[in-house]
Each structure stands twice: as C-alpha cells, then as structure tokens.
C-alpha cells in the first residue's frame, strides 16, 4: 500500500475582490510555509514506527511575482525552499540510523542542495498550473520535488469535472465546492504518464492496484486556509494479498508576512525572462527515469533458455532466435522450452507472435516442434486479445490462419494441431468450428472440440451449440466412443443446463455401457455433493421418480468422478477433481485430473493432466464396448497448465508399437513439461503528489516438472498409471522510493515447493474389477519473509529481515468411501 498525506494550511486570511476561479495571492505579501514530506514503506498493516523511510522538512517562501491586470486569476508565483532537513521517518537507535552523523549537504551533495534551494516559478491561471519554470541543468530528482510542491497550489473554486496536468500526470479531477470548502478527487486510474510499465493480464496470477487521491480545501475570503490531502496506492498479488507495501507522506504550510511588490510586464513569459533568462518553461508532469533490469541466473542451458525468453525484451527474443536452430531435430528440448516460455509469457507483444509465425512458415526439423509452435501461437493470440490487441495486424493474420486451417488439410495430426491452437485462443469465432468437429467421425476431433467448448463463457453457449452437444451425448446421429459422450456430458452439465437437458441425462442412465452408467451416476452425485452450479436444476429433476429411482442409481462399476478442496484461504481457494472412466473390460479409457484456483473475481485452470487409452481389449481377449470395436491401439497423455493447452504426448500408437513397448515398458514417467515459468510479472512507477516516485515490481516464478506413465502386466492382469507433479513457487514484491541520494524500500516474499502424485491401480482378473485411486501430497515447507531497507550511495545501509517457515504435513487427499474399500482389497491381495 502506498499512502501520501499532504497538509496545506495558511494561518492568515487574504482578501480578494471579484469572483475568483482559483486561489489568489496578495501583492506585497510573503507566504511562509513549513514543508514536510514523510516516506514510509512497509506491509499494508505496518505501523509508522516499524516502517523503513525518511522525512524531509524545510521552509518554503511563496510570493506573487506578476498578475495580469485584466484577469486577477492569471498569476506568476515564486517558490523558494530553504533550511532543508532529512531525518528518519521515526525515532531510531544510532545503530539503525543510516543518517546519524550526516548533514543535509553530505547526503544530497553540494550541487543538488544548491539546485533544490534555488527559487523557481509557477504560472497559475484560473487555479491551474499552466507552466513550471526552472533550470534545465537541474537534476531530475530536484525538478520533480519542485513539481510536487507546485502541484499543491492547483485548485478551482467551483464544482465540476476537469482534466488537469500535475505531478501525477494528465488526470481526470472532480471538484465539489460547498460552503467555503472544496473537495478535489483525482481519479488516479485515468492518469496518463510517459512512464513505461507492464503487468500480467490475469485476475488470479496478476497484480492489482487500487488508488485514490482526495484533497479537502478550506477557504476563507477566496484563499486557501487549509488543505488536507490523502493519496493511497495499494498493490497486491491477487492470489496472495498479504504481499503489499505502504508509502506515507505529509505536507504542512503556515504563515504570511510583508513581501516584495509584483513586477510589471505584458505577460508571464516576458516577466520570467526579465527575472532570469536561464529559467525555462517545463511540463508539470514528472520526468521519466529508467527501470531496473535484473540479470538472470545461468546455472544450466535449459534454465537460461527459460530465463532469457521470460524477460520478454526485443533483445532477448533476438538472442533466442539466433541461438536456436529449428531445422535441427536434435534441438527439440531447448526449442520446446523456448516455445513454452513464450506461451507462459506474462506480457507478450506482437513481435513474439510474429516470430512464431515466421518459424511456422520455415523448415522445422521435428514434427513435435511444429505442433508446439502452432499450439502456442493460439495461446499468444488469446493473451494479446486479453490486453486489447485483438485487432493488431499480426493477430488478425494468425487468427485467420488458425480459423481456416482445420478444413485445409486431411492429415489427422495437423487437424488436431490447429484445433488445439484454437482451443488455446478462446476466440468466439472458433465456436462454430468446434461445434462442427464435435460431430466428426474422428474421436480425437470430438474430444478436443468438446473440451474446448467447455472452456468458453457460458453466455456464448448458443442453442445451436447446446443442441449439437446433446446430439453427441444421446447419439442421435451416430455411435460415439464413451470418452466422447462423457466429454459431451461435462459440457452440458457446466453450461447452465435446462430442466429437460438434465432430465434426459438422468433418463439415459441404465441404457449406457456398464462403466459409463457408473461414471454418470458418480458425476451427478459429485455435482450435488460439491454444490456446483448445476446442482439446483439437478435437484429439481431428481424429484421425478421416473428419472430418479433405485433401478438407475444402483448401477455397479469402477468408474468415478470426485471433487474436493486442496486449500482454502481468504484470498484463494484451490480445488481438485478426479474423473476416471474405464472400458467394460477393466482397462483405463480416460483419466482426468484437474486443479483450479479461484479468487473472489476469477478462476484459473491451474492444471489438467488427462491420460487416454483405447483399443487394448485384444491384450486380454476382451470384447470392446459399442462404437469402439475398430479403434487403433493407443495410449497418451495431454496436459493443460495455467489455462494453456500443451502438446499431447504419445506412449504408443498402433498394435506393433504397443507390442514392441509392452516388454520394455517400465512404468517410468514420460516428461510432459519441465521448465521455469514466469507466472506473473508486474512493473510500474507510481508518481506521488509530492514529486517522489515509488517503483513497484512483483514477480512470481514457478519451476515445474510434470510427467506421467503407464504400465500393463498381462501376467498379473494389472495396469497402473501415474501422474507426477513437482513444483517450486517463489513470489516477491518490492516497492522502493529512490531519490538518488537516499533509498528506502520493502520486499515481501513467499516461497514453497511441493509434489503431488496421482496413481491408479487396476486389477482386471475378475469383474467387477478392482480399482484403487491414490492422490498424495508430500510434506512441504512454506516460507514468508519481510525485508525493509534504507541505504545511501556511500554504501551505508540498514536492513531488517523477518521471516517464518511453516511445515505443511503430507497427506492423501480424500476420495469416496467406495474407493477406500477397494484400495484395501487391492493392497491386501498384493500382500
């Protein structure tokens, strides 16, 4: 949190004639001010005593230099700072006081002190600062402090909304005048500045800032009697709002006495030139200053690729494109690390998308890399559209390509590639394409199309889309595979289903293949137990004894669907779901694990790992289910990470490939994604009303390793699948006020590392076969640190650091009681 408090008071009244538009200074009068600025940096709930920071105190003399005789609100004012003092923001011991033994001149330097105490001029017209006159040779820090002081003179005496230029930038300001009091409310969200910054466009992983600026002026005889202002900036990582910082400031002005006479002149510019020809007119907003770039760690080549790509600069992109040779199939690992880093980029630009488009048009040595390039292009289109860049020429070009591409080829792998790219793009224009492919004769197309439709906003699910999905589930036109029908059911139940849609789903139970009967029952019970959006209409439909009776709800089988909570906090709720669908022979058909993170405003699909298998019945001389008699032997895994679909991985495809791997299959996991991901990246410069600047940087990094494996034993008639997730997360937030000669800041950080394993064991020597699901998390640490620091250019510094480390015990996530009973039987039989 950044808080600026400014107190502006005058203890002498000034008389003015006529209806004034703004404050008027009297001729032959010197206004003497006491000026104090306090800078505090801390956590949101930190106290002044415990904060890092410093305090400026000075005297300021203000007098009228010139006034337009035809307009008394057109004034040239001189301000002069003197007797400057710099102190700690609160009492400190000598050991913790970096300013102990220092003088103002030793801290600032002789030249900066002289520049700061040199008088400057402000042209005030109708209560607005039209020009600020100072010396071009002055340091930017000095000019900005003077601008901050000058902005306090800006006030209009009538009610209205205007756009003003001041130290905060060009901002929309609203004035309300009532009985000798004026309230000025500055909408800081509207302020336009030249300072560059960037942020992650995610309501879950991004950084939010709330700002307000209110000044209350008390007037007496048309002049400022007092002014009290409070400016607040609150920054926080959305998923963990305890990461925040605070800066507080105050200003106080008092006293008048006899002063110099006003000068004669035609206009303000001519008078300024007569006073000092070296004075130059300058804009009222702050002068931009560099942002700080941090060097990346280079411990290994793959990590360097992750880090360099994640920096998201033109230079880093050029370096990676020069380093990587996409015509070389042997470079697959580094090439895919680069592509995934692009896909997870926190603030990608159109140049990154252009680079991937150029790569896709060139020669690519690996088919896998070609698929990843196109799939990640879809993710970049979505991110650029999120931040308002959907109409950029390169975005329009890629949109046109991926929208037209599925129908431009008959190669199954290419069609899947383009459908996955569209799935990542979340373009509304792609909904008719997914609707079409949902009824395709190729099962892989059906599954991609249906899972893509489930990701769209419910409001985009038109009646035509819903009719298509219902036709797939109920097989009105053709026979579909079980996993396709299950995906269709998921879309129906997550898209605000009507009473009749739900009733028809219930009526279908009992007429489905055995394991799908059990899956649908488990799915419905899970929705009711977890109180999902469809639970209300489901409850109404289940009051009908025809659609809800013992005959339907007593079906046996091993397929299941279950949801539960992983973690709950005031800022973030994390949930998981496990959906398992088996074939009638006991072999896994589809396993789907999901992890979601939700804040008060949004939901993030953090992780999805799906394992699919088909055509394996011949291994155990079993009969395939309806519609699956001619399926090619196949097993593979697909992952979605932080709302981005990754390239699917194939375990085996075809009977010959299956047999060749059957005896070499060890169950060792196959890697799906591994790397360093910059989840959130936020950088901005906050221009404070006093002329000071606070730079804010928040970053969240994740080291991730997701893998999966599948093992089948014909001897023991047992299959086992595993999904292994390893991750380490670090989130840091830093707010610094740097005045060149004095620096104060606070850094808050949070880090943890964890592992999550999902193991499915199936014994299919008898029916109903035995199935055991296990979802385990290991014991993991959670660390939080708060660091406050103050430093001088000489190297003298004070750093305080507090932290706490908590050990979260490992556990096995609870599933339904039936699974617990089955696991006991599986492990007892193994014993």
Protein Blocks (a to p, Z undefined) as FASTA:
>chain_A
ZZdddddddfbdcddedjdfbdcddehiacddddddddddddfkbcfklpgcdddddddd
dddfbdcfklmkbccdddddehiacddfbdcdfklmmkgoiafklmnopklmmmmmpccd
dddeehiafbdcddfkbcfklmmmmmmmmmmmgccfbecddddddfkbccddddddeehi
acddddfklpccfbdcdddddfklmccdddddddddddeehiafbdcdddddddddfklm
kbccddddddddedddddddddddfblmlmmmmmomkbccddfbdcdddddddddddfbf
klmmmmmmmnopaklmmmmmmmpcckbmklmmmmmmmmmmmmmpmbdcfklmmmmmmmmm
mccfblklmmmmmmmmmmmmmmmmmnopamgmklmmmmmmmmmmmmmpcbfklmmmmmmm
mmmnopaklmmmmmmmmmmcbfklmmmmmmmmmmpcfklmcfklmmmmmmmmnommbccd
fklmmmmmmmmmmnopafklmmmmmmmgopacfklmmmmmmmmmmmmmnopaklmmmmmm
mmpmklpcfklmmcgcjbdcddddfbdcfkbccdddddddddfkopafbdcdddddddfk
bccdfbacddddehklmmnopacdehilmgccdddddddeehiacddddfbgcjklmmmm
mmmpgoiacdfbgcdddfbacddddddfkopacdddddddddddddddddddfklopadd
dddddddddddddddddehjaccdddddddddddddddddddfkbccddddddddddddd
dddddddddddfkopacddddddddddddddddddfklmmmmmmmmmmmZZ
